[in-house]
């Protein structure tokens, strides 16, 4: 029987953070084994280092080998692709990033987060020119693209329609000051939640954890969670894979929040 819902994957941003040693990682665990440990507790990790600089193919291969077979990485696209005045001119930078060795992750390659600066405004023609630069596959591996926009000018139906035309996900930013566009625009959903607090042992309150667990399940079933801001009519209802990352906030608690959400959405 076919599954009635998509796969829900939940994780954190990166795996190297000193305050996690003792709070998340067991005392005495060698740093070189932190990815192995984290990937055994989580179902995905968003790699941040790819935003700031290029990585070697050997690094991607090493990360693939150190993680469970069903683990998936999301990657942040290079800032040299998105932090520019004219996006249509990003072609060489996009190609350089995509051919840097990331397909060494093979089946563990998840969506790519193309993050834009808060000052970047929506220029429909130029943004579409950028979307045209994003290939649907590379080295025989299907690519899934998502965009994280942070300016209010993107909160219009035309932006949602543009993303739906290219099958690119609008990243849902939540529990932060960034504009929220929770419209489903792709065959998968990508969310980044940023409201953890150090005072909460599991990062979020019971109500907060319950809200995000229900949201992930609603997305996986093809719906749109209650309480999130959308700007266009809903997409047709169909099951979707969900990628949800606990980012920023009270960062020391992010692994605990992610693990609790994994437990609440299991089965």
FIPABA-715389 format. One record per residue (C-alpha): chain; x negated, y negated, z. Coordinates in nm, 3 decimals. Layout:
<atoms>
atom drenlo = A | c1 = X | c2 = Y | c3 = Z $
...
</atoms>
This chain:
<atoms>
atom drenlo = A | c1 = 0.000 | c2 = 0.000 | c3 = 0.000 $
atom drenlo = A | c1 = -0.133 | c2 = -0.345 | c3 = -0.087 $
atom drenlo = A | c1 = -0.204 | c2 = -0.576 | c3 = 0.205 $
atom drenlo = A | c1 = 0.066 | c2 = -0.835 | c3 = 0.269 $
atom drenlo = A | c1 = -0.181 | c2 = -1.098 | c3 = 0.381 $
atom drenlo = A | c1 = -0.521 | c2 = -1.222 | c3 = 0.277 $
atom drenlo = A | c1 = -0.840 | c2 = -1.161 | c3 = 0.471 $
atom drenlo = A | c1 = -0.911 | c2 = -1.406 | c3 = 0.754 $
atom drenlo = A | c1 = -1.278 | c2 = -1.486 | c3 = 0.817 $
atom drenlo = A | c1 = -1.379 | c2 = -1.707 | c3 = 1.108 $
atom drenlo = A | c1 = -1.718 | c2 = -1.840 | c3 = 1.207 $
atom drenlo = A | c1 = -1.941 | c2 = -2.133 | c3 = 1.293 $
atom drenlo = A | c1 = -2.181 | c2 = -2.370 | c3 = 1.122 $
atom drenlo = A | c1 = -2.533 | c2 = -2.226 | c3 = 1.115 $
atom drenlo = A | c1 = -2.678 | c2 = -1.995 | c3 = 1.375 $
atom drenlo = A | c1 = -2.982 | c2 = -2.181 | c3 = 1.512 $
atom drenlo = A | c1 = -2.884 | c2 = -2.409 | c3 = 1.801 $
atom drenlo = A | c1 = -3.088 | c2 = -2.410 | c3 = 2.121 $
atom drenlo = A | c1 = -2.794 | c2 = -2.453 | c3 = 2.364 $
atom drenlo = A | c1 = -2.641 | c2 = -2.130 | c3 = 2.230 $
atom drenlo = A | c1 = -2.934 | c2 = -1.940 | c3 = 2.386 $
atom drenlo = A | c1 = -2.793 | c2 = -1.807 | c3 = 2.709 $
atom drenlo = A | c1 = -2.441 | c2 = -1.936 | c3 = 2.636 $
atom drenlo = A | c1 = -2.388 | c2 = -1.723 | c3 = 2.322 $
atom drenlo = A | c1 = -2.711 | c2 = -1.539 | c3 = 2.258 $
atom drenlo = A | c1 = -2.827 | c2 = -1.308 | c3 = 2.537 $
atom drenlo = A | c1 = -3.127 | c2 = -1.426 | c3 = 2.735 $
atom drenlo = A | c1 = -3.450 | c2 = -1.296 | c3 = 2.590 $
atom drenlo = A | c1 = -3.309 | c2 = -1.232 | c3 = 2.242 $
atom drenlo = A | c1 = -3.584 | c2 = -1.315 | c3 = 1.988 $
atom drenlo = A | c1 = -3.492 | c2 = -1.605 | c3 = 1.763 $
atom drenlo = A | c1 = -3.554 | c2 = -1.391 | c3 = 1.455 $
atom drenlo = A | c1 = -3.266 | c2 = -1.167 | c3 = 1.565 $
atom drenlo = A | c1 = -3.011 | c2 = -1.445 | c3 = 1.621 $
atom drenlo = A | c1 = -2.849 | c2 = -1.410 | c3 = 1.279 $
atom drenlo = A | c1 = -2.820 | c2 = -1.035 | c3 = 1.329 $
atom drenlo = A | c1 = -2.652 | c2 = -1.092 | c3 = 1.665 $
atom drenlo = A | c1 = -2.421 | c2 = -1.371 | c3 = 1.547 $
atom drenlo = A | c1 = -2.306 | c2 = -1.179 | c3 = 1.241 $
atom drenlo = A | c1 = -2.209 | c2 = -0.890 | c3 = 1.465 $
atom drenlo = A | c1 = -1.974 | c2 = -1.115 | c3 = 1.665 $
atom drenlo = A | c1 = -1.836 | c2 = -1.333 | c3 = 1.382 $
atom drenlo = A | c1 = -1.703 | c2 = -1.261 | c3 = 1.035 $
atom drenlo = A | c1 = -1.860 | c2 = -1.555 | c3 = 0.851 $
atom drenlo = A | c1 = -2.109 | c2 = -1.839 | c3 = 0.891 $
atom drenlo = A | c1 = -2.131 | c2 = -2.166 | c3 = 0.701 $
atom drenlo = A | c1 = -2.493 | c2 = -2.235 | c3 = 0.606 $
atom drenlo = A | c1 = -2.579 | c2 = -2.602 | c3 = 0.657 $
atom drenlo = A | c1 = -2.942 | c2 = -2.598 | c3 = 0.546 $
atom drenlo = A | c1 = -2.846 | c2 = -2.572 | c3 = 0.180 $
atom drenlo = A | c1 = -2.701 | c2 = -2.924 | c3 = 0.203 $
atom drenlo = A | c1 = -3.028 | c2 = -3.083 | c3 = 0.308 $
atom drenlo = A | c1 = -3.281 | c2 = -2.893 | c3 = 0.099 $
atom drenlo = A | c1 = -3.337 | c2 = -2.598 | c3 = -0.131 $
atom drenlo = A | c1 = -3.378 | c2 = -2.247 | c3 = 0.004 $
atom drenlo = A | c1 = -3.589 | c2 = -1.968 | c3 = -0.142 $
atom drenlo = A | c1 = -3.432 | c2 = -1.663 | c3 = -0.310 $
atom drenlo = A | c1 = -3.616 | c2 = -1.452 | c3 = -0.053 $
atom drenlo = A | c1 = -3.430 | c2 = -1.630 | c3 = 0.227 $
atom drenlo = A | c1 = -3.090 | c2 = -1.552 | c3 = 0.077 $
atom drenlo = A | c1 = -3.193 | c2 = -1.188 | c3 = 0.031 $
atom drenlo = A | c1 = -3.317 | c2 = -1.171 | c3 = 0.392 $
atom drenlo = A | c1 = -2.989 | c2 = -1.313 | c3 = 0.524 $
atom drenlo = A | c1 = -2.797 | c2 = -1.058 | c3 = 0.319 $
atom drenlo = A | c1 = -3.002 | c2 = -0.774 | c3 = 0.462 $
atom drenlo = A | c1 = -2.970 | c2 = -0.889 | c3 = 0.824 $
atom drenlo = A | c1 = -2.590 | c2 = -0.900 | c3 = 0.830 $
atom drenlo = A | c1 = -2.311 | c2 = -0.639 | c3 = 0.823 $
atom drenlo = A | c1 = -2.186 | c2 = -0.518 | c3 = 0.487 $
atom drenlo = A | c1 = -1.852 | c2 = -0.701 | c3 = 0.511 $
atom drenlo = A | c1 = -2.001 | c2 = -1.030 | c3 = 0.635 $
atom drenlo = A | c1 = -1.968 | c2 = -1.342 | c3 = 0.418 $
atom drenlo = A | c1 = -2.159 | c2 = -1.670 | c3 = 0.407 $
atom drenlo = A | c1 = -2.017 | c2 = -2.004 | c3 = 0.300 $
atom drenlo = A | c1 = -2.273 | c2 = -2.250 | c3 = 0.167 $
atom drenlo = A | c1 = -2.278 | c2 = -2.628 | c3 = 0.171 $
atom drenlo = A | c1 = -2.367 | c2 = -2.760 | c3 = -0.173 $
atom drenlo = A | c1 = -2.672 | c2 = -2.981 | c3 = -0.205 $
atom drenlo = A | c1 = -2.625 | c2 = -3.345 | c3 = -0.107 $
atom drenlo = A | c1 = -2.808 | c2 = -3.442 | c3 = -0.426 $
atom drenlo = A | c1 = -2.501 | c2 = -3.319 | c3 = -0.616 $
atom drenlo = A | c1 = -2.239 | c2 = -3.515 | c3 = -0.425 $
atom drenlo = A | c1 = -2.410 | c2 = -3.824 | c3 = -0.282 $
atom drenlo = A | c1 = -2.419 | c2 = -4.022 | c3 = -0.605 $
atom drenlo = A | c1 = -2.230 | c2 = -4.309 | c3 = -0.760 $
atom drenlo = A | c1 = -2.147 | c2 = -4.128 | c3 = -1.088 $
atom drenlo = A | c1 = -2.048 | c2 = -3.767 | c3 = -1.028 $
atom drenlo = A | c1 = -2.042 | c2 = -3.691 | c3 = -1.400 $
atom drenlo = A | c1 = -2.421 | c2 = -3.719 | c3 = -1.395 $
atom drenlo = A | c1 = -2.463 | c2 = -3.444 | c3 = -1.134 $
atom drenlo = A | c1 = -2.504 | c2 = -3.163 | c3 = -1.388 $
atom drenlo = A | c1 = -2.882 | c2 = -3.107 | c3 = -1.349 $
atom drenlo = A | c1 = -2.854 | c2 = -3.115 | c3 = -0.967 $
atom drenlo = A | c1 = -2.562 | c2 = -2.870 | c3 = -0.967 $
atom drenlo = A | c1 = -2.750 | c2 = -2.633 | c3 = -1.195 $
atom drenlo = A | c1 = -3.064 | c2 = -2.657 | c3 = -0.980 $
atom drenlo = A | c1 = -2.865 | c2 = -2.574 | c3 = -0.668 $
atom drenlo = A | c1 = -2.671 | c2 = -2.285 | c3 = -0.820 $
atom drenlo = A | c1 = -2.985 | c2 = -2.127 | c3 = -0.967 $
atom drenlo = A | c1 = -3.188 | c2 = -2.159 | c3 = -0.647 $
atom drenlo = A | c1 = -3.130 | c2 = -1.796 | c3 = -0.554 $
atom drenlo = A | c1 = -2.796 | c2 = -1.804 | c3 = -0.376 $
atom drenlo = A | c1 = -2.667 | c2 = -1.510 | c3 = -0.580 $
atom drenlo = A | c1 = -2.918 | c2 = -1.300 | c3 = -0.384 $
atom drenlo = A | c1 = -2.638 | c2 = -1.295 | c3 = -0.125 $
atom drenlo = A | c1 = -2.445 | c2 = -1.081 | c3 = -0.379 $
atom drenlo = A | c1 = -2.108 | c2 = -0.970 | c3 = -0.238 $
atom drenlo = A | c1 = -2.172 | c2 = -1.176 | c3 = 0.076 $
atom drenlo = A | c1 = -2.153 | c2 = -1.504 | c3 = -0.115 $
atom drenlo = A | c1 = -1.842 | c2 = -1.685 | c3 = -0.001 $
atom drenlo = A | c1 = -1.712 | c2 = -2.029 | c3 = -0.098 $
atom drenlo = A | c1 = -1.932 | c2 = -2.330 | c3 = -0.164 $
atom drenlo = A | c1 = -1.846 | c2 = -2.648 | c3 = 0.027 $
atom drenlo = A | c1 = -1.916 | c2 = -2.957 | c3 = -0.182 $
atom drenlo = A | c1 = -1.905 | c2 = -3.227 | c3 = 0.086 $
atom drenlo = A | c1 = -1.866 | c2 = -3.595 | c3 = -0.003 $
atom drenlo = A | c1 = -1.957 | c2 = -3.902 | c3 = 0.200 $
atom drenlo = A | c1 = -1.683 | c2 = -4.095 | c3 = 0.383 $
atom drenlo = A | c1 = -1.751 | c2 = -4.390 | c3 = 0.154 $
atom drenlo = A | c1 = -1.686 | c2 = -4.194 | c3 = -0.167 $
atom drenlo = A | c1 = -1.354 | c2 = -4.303 | c3 = -0.320 $
atom drenlo = A | c1 = -1.131 | c2 = -4.106 | c3 = -0.555 $
atom drenlo = A | c1 = -1.203 | c2 = -4.182 | c3 = -0.920 $
atom drenlo = A | c1 = -0.985 | c2 = -3.930 | c3 = -1.107 $
atom drenlo = A | c1 = -1.183 | c2 = -3.920 | c3 = -1.431 $
atom drenlo = A | c1 = -1.523 | c2 = -3.903 | c3 = -1.264 $
atom drenlo = A | c1 = -1.409 | c2 = -3.645 | c3 = -1.009 $
atom drenlo = A | c1 = -1.268 | c2 = -3.426 | c3 = -1.284 $
atom drenlo = A | c1 = -1.602 | c2 = -3.456 | c3 = -1.465 $
atom drenlo = A | c1 = -1.764 | c2 = -3.315 | c3 = -1.150 $
atom drenlo = A | c1 = -1.517 | c2 = -3.026 | c3 = -1.129 $
atom drenlo = A | c1 = -1.600 | c2 = -2.937 | c3 = -1.489 $
atom drenlo = A | c1 = -1.962 | c2 = -2.886 | c3 = -1.381 $
atom drenlo = A | c1 = -1.867 | c2 = -2.604 | c3 = -1.141 $
atom drenlo = A | c1 = -1.887 | c2 = -2.261 | c3 = -1.308 $
atom drenlo = A | c1 = -1.647 | c2 = -1.984 | c3 = -1.217 $
atom drenlo = A | c1 = -1.919 | c2 = -1.718 | c3 = -1.213 $
atom drenlo = A | c1 = -2.295 | c2 = -1.684 | c3 = -1.199 $
atom drenlo = A | c1 = -2.509 | c2 = -1.374 | c3 = -1.251 $
atom drenlo = A | c1 = -2.191 | c2 = -1.168 | c3 = -1.265 $
atom drenlo = A | c1 = -2.071 | c2 = -1.299 | c3 = -0.926 $
atom drenlo = A | c1 = -1.746 | c2 = -1.494 | c3 = -0.901 $
atom drenlo = A | c1 = -1.790 | c2 = -1.839 | c3 = -0.749 $
atom drenlo = A | c1 = -1.536 | c2 = -2.006 | c3 = -0.523 $
atom drenlo = A | c1 = -1.559 | c2 = -2.382 | c3 = -0.492 $
atom drenlo = A | c1 = -1.416 | c2 = -2.612 | c3 = -0.225 $
atom drenlo = A | c1 = -1.445 | c2 = -2.988 | c3 = -0.180 $
atom drenlo = A | c1 = -1.456 | c2 = -3.180 | c3 = 0.146 $
atom drenlo = A | c1 = -1.351 | c2 = -3.538 | c3 = 0.083 $
atom drenlo = A | c1 = -1.351 | c2 = -3.799 | c3 = 0.357 $
atom drenlo = A | c1 = -1.191 | c2 = -4.113 | c3 = 0.213 $
atom drenlo = A | c1 = -0.821 | c2 = -4.200 | c3 = 0.235 $
atom drenlo = A | c1 = -0.804 | c2 = -4.266 | c3 = -0.140 $
atom drenlo = A | c1 = -0.799 | c2 = -3.888 | c3 = -0.197 $
atom drenlo = A | c1 = -0.470 | c2 = -3.851 | c3 = -0.010 $
atom drenlo = A | c1 = -0.259 | c2 = -3.866 | c3 = -0.326 $
atom drenlo = A | c1 = -0.069 | c2 = -3.602 | c3 = -0.526 $
atom drenlo = A | c1 = -0.293 | c2 = -3.660 | c3 = -0.830 $
atom drenlo = A | c1 = -0.594 | c2 = -3.530 | c3 = -0.638 $
atom drenlo = A | c1 = -0.406 | c2 = -3.218 | c3 = -0.529 $
atom drenlo = A | c1 = -0.287 | c2 = -3.156 | c3 = -0.885 $
atom drenlo = A | c1 = -0.641 | c2 = -3.196 | c3 = -1.016 $
atom drenlo = A | c1 = -0.780 | c2 = -2.938 | c3 = -0.774 $
atom drenlo = A | c1 = -0.499 | c2 = -2.694 | c3 = -0.852 $
atom drenlo = A | c1 = -0.579 | c2 = -2.724 | c3 = -1.221 $
atom drenlo = A | c1 = -0.935 | c2 = -2.609 | c3 = -1.157 $
atom drenlo = A | c1 = -0.861 | c2 = -2.361 | c3 = -0.876 $
atom drenlo = A | c1 = -1.078 | c2 = -2.555 | c3 = -0.630 $
atom drenlo = A | c1 = -0.984 | c2 = -2.568 | c3 = -0.262 $
atom drenlo = A | c1 = -0.927 | c2 = -2.889 | c3 = -0.069 $
atom drenlo = A | c1 = -1.101 | c2 = -2.833 | c3 = 0.262 $
atom drenlo = A | c1 = -0.873 | c2 = -2.896 | c3 = 0.558 $
atom drenlo = A | c1 = -1.057 | c2 = -3.108 | c3 = 0.815 $
atom drenlo = A | c1 = -0.890 | c2 = -3.099 | c3 = 1.153 $
atom drenlo = A | c1 = -0.920 | c2 = -3.231 | c3 = 1.507 $
atom drenlo = A | c1 = -1.142 | c2 = -3.512 | c3 = 1.382 $
atom drenlo = A | c1 = -1.113 | c2 = -3.866 | c3 = 1.248 $
atom drenlo = A | c1 = -1.144 | c2 = -3.762 | c3 = 0.882 $
atom drenlo = A | c1 = -0.840 | c2 = -3.779 | c3 = 0.651 $
atom drenlo = A | c1 = -0.651 | c2 = -3.451 | c3 = 0.641 $
atom drenlo = A | c1 = -0.545 | c2 = -3.288 | c3 = 0.315 $
atom drenlo = A | c1 = -0.404 | c2 = -2.950 | c3 = 0.409 $
atom drenlo = A | c1 = -0.250 | c2 = -2.880 | c3 = 0.069 $
atom drenlo = A | c1 = -0.328 | c2 = -2.532 | c3 = -0.066 $
atom drenlo = A | c1 = -0.493 | c2 = -2.578 | c3 = -0.405 $
atom drenlo = A | c1 = -0.682 | c2 = -2.252 | c3 = -0.471 $
atom drenlo = A | c1 = -0.648 | c2 = -1.875 | c3 = -0.428 $
atom drenlo = A | c1 = -0.820 | c2 = -1.917 | c3 = -0.088 $
atom drenlo = A | c1 = -0.809 | c2 = -2.161 | c3 = 0.204 $
atom drenlo = A | c1 = -1.109 | c2 = -2.332 | c3 = 0.364 $
atom drenlo = A | c1 = -1.071 | c2 = -2.510 | c3 = 0.699 $
atom drenlo = A | c1 = -1.316 | c2 = -2.681 | c3 = 0.933 $
atom drenlo = A | c1 = -1.188 | c2 = -2.750 | c3 = 1.285 $
atom drenlo = A | c1 = -1.385 | c2 = -2.992 | c3 = 1.501 $
atom drenlo = A | c1 = -1.205 | c2 = -3.025 | c3 = 1.833 $
atom drenlo = A | c1 = -1.387 | c2 = -2.799 | c3 = 2.076 $
atom drenlo = A | c1 = -1.468 | c2 = -2.934 | c3 = 2.422 $
atom drenlo = A | c1 = -1.747 | c2 = -2.820 | c3 = 2.652 $
atom drenlo = A | c1 = -1.508 | c2 = -2.827 | c3 = 2.948 $
atom drenlo = A | c1 = -1.304 | c2 = -2.547 | c3 = 2.788 $
atom drenlo = A | c1 = -1.476 | c2 = -2.207 | c3 = 2.832 $
atom drenlo = A | c1 = -1.335 | c2 = -2.093 | c3 = 2.496 $
atom drenlo = A | c1 = -1.377 | c2 = -2.430 | c3 = 2.329 $
atom drenlo = A | c1 = -1.005 | c2 = -2.499 | c3 = 2.291 $
atom drenlo = A | c1 = -0.717 | c2 = -2.483 | c3 = 2.535 $
atom drenlo = A | c1 = -0.481 | c2 = -2.187 | c3 = 2.519 $
atom drenlo = A | c1 = -0.238 | c2 = -2.400 | c3 = 2.320 $
atom drenlo = A | c1 = -0.511 | c2 = -2.506 | c3 = 2.078 $
atom drenlo = A | c1 = -0.631 | c2 = -2.151 | c3 = 2.023 $
atom drenlo = A | c1 = -0.275 | c2 = -2.036 | c3 = 1.967 $
atom drenlo = A | c1 = -0.212 | c2 = -2.313 | c3 = 1.718 $
atom drenlo = A | c1 = -0.519 | c2 = -2.230 | c3 = 1.507 $
atom drenlo = A | c1 = -0.459 | c2 = -1.855 | c3 = 1.520 $
atom drenlo = A | c1 = -0.105 | c2 = -1.913 | c3 = 1.390 $
atom drenlo = A | c1 = -0.237 | c2 = -2.151 | c3 = 1.124 $
atom drenlo = A | c1 = -0.484 | c2 = -1.895 | c3 = 0.993 $
atom drenlo = A | c1 = -0.215 | c2 = -1.628 | c3 = 0.980 $
atom drenlo = A | c1 = 0.027 | c2 = -1.863 | c3 = 0.802 $
atom drenlo = A | c1 = -0.233 | c2 = -1.942 | c3 = 0.536 $
atom drenlo = A | c1 = -0.315 | c2 = -1.575 | c3 = 0.490 $
atom drenlo = A | c1 = 0.054 | c2 = -1.501 | c3 = 0.436 $
atom drenlo = A | c1 = 0.074 | c2 = -1.775 | c3 = 0.172 $
atom drenlo = A | c1 = 0.240 | c2 = -2.048 | c3 = 0.373 $
atom drenlo = A | c1 = 0.138 | c2 = -2.390 | c3 = 0.504 $
atom drenlo = A | c1 = 0.099 | c2 = -2.419 | c3 = 0.883 $
atom drenlo = A | c1 = 0.325 | c2 = -2.653 | c3 = 1.073 $
atom drenlo = A | c1 = 0.179 | c2 = -2.978 | c3 = 1.199 $
atom drenlo = A | c1 = -0.081 | c2 = -3.028 | c3 = 0.926 $
atom drenlo = A | c1 = -0.076 | c2 = -3.319 | c3 = 0.683 $
atom drenlo = A | c1 = -0.011 | c2 = -3.254 | c3 = 0.314 $
atom drenlo = A | c1 = 0.040 | c2 = -3.498 | c3 = 0.028 $
atom drenlo = A | c1 = 0.209 | c2 = -3.293 | c3 = -0.246 $
atom drenlo = A | c1 = 0.477 | c2 = -3.023 | c3 = -0.282 $
atom drenlo = A | c1 = 0.371 | c2 = -2.681 | c3 = -0.156 $
atom drenlo = A | c1 = 0.203 | c2 = -2.432 | c3 = -0.387 $
atom drenlo = A | c1 = 0.379 | c2 = -2.103 | c3 = -0.473 $
atom drenlo = A | c1 = 0.370 | c2 = -1.865 | c3 = -0.179 $
atom drenlo = A | c1 = 0.110 | c2 = -1.588 | c3 = -0.221 $
atom drenlo = A | c1 = -0.137 | c2 = -1.422 | c3 = 0.012 $
atom drenlo = A | c1 = -0.474 | c2 = -1.595 | c3 = 0.034 $
atom drenlo = A | c1 = -0.811 | c2 = -1.529 | c3 = 0.193 $
atom drenlo = A | c1 = -0.885 | c2 = -1.775 | c3 = 0.471 $
atom drenlo = A | c1 = -1.224 | c2 = -1.915 | c3 = 0.573 $
atom drenlo = A | c1 = -1.210 | c2 = -2.107 | c3 = 0.900 $
atom drenlo = A | c1 = -1.517 | c2 = -2.259 | c3 = 1.066 $
atom drenlo = A | c1 = -1.545 | c2 = -2.408 | c3 = 1.414 $
atom drenlo = A | c1 = -1.771 | c2 = -2.709 | c3 = 1.359 $
atom drenlo = A | c1 = -1.906 | c2 = -3.003 | c3 = 1.564 $
atom drenlo = A | c1 = -1.705 | c2 = -3.101 | c3 = 1.874 $
atom drenlo = A | c1 = -1.835 | c2 = -2.939 | c3 = 2.193 $
atom drenlo = A | c1 = -2.075 | c2 = -2.736 | c3 = 1.984 $
atom drenlo = A | c1 = -2.202 | c2 = -2.511 | c3 = 2.263 $
atom drenlo = A | c1 = -1.848 | c2 = -2.364 | c3 = 2.281 $
atom drenlo = A | c1 = -1.799 | c2 = -2.309 | c3 = 1.908 $
atom drenlo = A | c1 = -1.902 | c2 = -1.941 | c3 = 1.905 $
atom drenlo = A | c1 = -1.663 | c2 = -1.867 | c3 = 2.194 $
atom drenlo = A | c1 = -1.378 | c2 = -2.039 | c3 = 2.010 $
atom drenlo = A | c1 = -1.454 | c2 = -1.851 | c3 = 1.689 $
atom drenlo = A | c1 = -1.467 | c2 = -1.514 | c3 = 1.866 $
atom drenlo = A | c1 = -1.138 | c2 = -1.581 | c3 = 2.042 $
atom drenlo = A | c1 = -0.970 | c2 = -1.675 | c3 = 1.715 $
atom drenlo = A | c1 = -1.106 | c2 = -1.359 | c3 = 1.553 $
atom drenlo = A | c1 = -0.954 | c2 = -1.154 | c3 = 1.834 $
atom drenlo = A | c1 = -0.619 | c2 = -1.331 | c3 = 1.803 $
atom drenlo = A | c1 = -0.594 | c2 = -1.283 | c3 = 1.426 $
atom drenlo = A | c1 = -0.715 | c2 = -0.923 | c3 = 1.413 $
atom drenlo = A | c1 = -0.486 | c2 = -0.657 | c3 = 1.275 $
</atoms>
